[in-house]
Each structure stands twice: as C-alpha cells, then as structure tokens.
Amino acid sequence: MATQKLALKALDLMTTSDVAKELGVTIRSVQLWVEQGALEGWKTPGGHRRITRASFNRMTASRTSQKKSLPNDNSKLQVLIIENDEATQSLYRQTIKTWGLPVDVKIMVNACDALIAVSLQAPDLLMTDLSLSEIDGLCMLKALRKNDAFSDMDIVAVTNLSADDISARGSLPKRVRLYSKNPIPFWEMKELMAGLIERKQERVS
C-alpha cells in the first residue's frame, strides 16, 4: 500500500479516497465530479479511479475563489444597542441604515435581557444608555469590563448624564467610549463602526 501511494505521488495522481479526504466530501461526490468532467480521471483495468493532481489543484483553487467572492456574514459588524426610548431606537435604525455599512444592528429595551444575549453571543460593539430602569448602567459596564470573556467587545455609553453626574456615580470603566445623547454624534459613531468593520474583516480574511 505504501509503495502504491509513492507511485501515485510520483505520477501526480490521486485516488477517489484521497480527494474525498482532502475536500471533506464523500467518495461518491468525487466519482460524480469525474463523470461530469470537473475532475480529470480514468479507471484502471482493475476498476479503480485515478485522478490527476493538477485537476484537483484547479478545483480547490476554484472553490477557494468562489468562497471569497460570496458575502461573508461573519465579516458584518454585530452591534447590540440597549435603548428604551422608541424615538431614539427609530433614529438609530434609520441613521445607521443610510450609512450602507455591513452592520447587523439589534436593539433591545430590557437591559437584563440584553445581558443574557451578550453572555450567549458577545457582539462586536455594545452601545447602551447609562440610565437603565432594570439595572445600574455603570455597574453593568464595570462588570463586563472585568470579565475577560468580553475583552474584545467594544463598548460605547450614550447618555444625557454630565461628566460630573457620571463621576458622582463612580466614573466609567476603562475602554468605554462616552457619547452625549443631546445630540448623538452620529458622524463619530459612523467612523467608529467603519474602523471596527475594517479591523474585523482583516481578522476574518
């Protein structure tokens, strides 16, 4: 068997089993590709298929190229916004939509429900008001920043509270951006998201 493998390698040939293993498909799929001409191959007098490595390489290169050309949902920026004011929710949706950026935005009203969602699947960017009815917004952000599981998650606090008000309540944790809510600096938010998208796409690629 080892001698046969060496001989096939020397001739730049592969078995259906070799191809199936390399591509993670069934042997029958490989046989169909040969029959359809997608792979170059033939049967030996003993009935075994032999496939040229050159055609295998062409197929793998084509499959890789096709995958790169398809939209990659993983490259979209996942954004979770905690906001209970309906008018502000609508403003977020409408404004972010006009940017045409690859962003998936989810807006949640209840902070406790949002924390559960974050624990199940951390977004790339969390944006939250600090004045939350269900939980202390500052305590929530401090807890998230202390947890290594969320160290890669960017956080923005959007609030009507002044800097003095925030300091009196304990100040923001490190690596949390602060945006005023009156008005919301959407131009700055757009630049932030664009930068995070670029960084994420570089990681995905």
Secondary structure, 3 states (H helix, E strand, C coil): CHHHHHHHHHCCEECHHHHHHHHCCCHHHHHHHHHHCCCCEEECCCCCEEEEHHHHHHHHHHHHHHHHHCCCHHHCEEEEEECCCHHHHHHHHHHHHHHCCCEEEEEECCHHHHHHHHHHCCCCEEEECCCCCCCCHHHHHHHHHHCHHHCCCEEEEEECCCHHHHHHCCCCCCCEEEEECCCCCHHHHHHHHHHHHHHHHHHHC
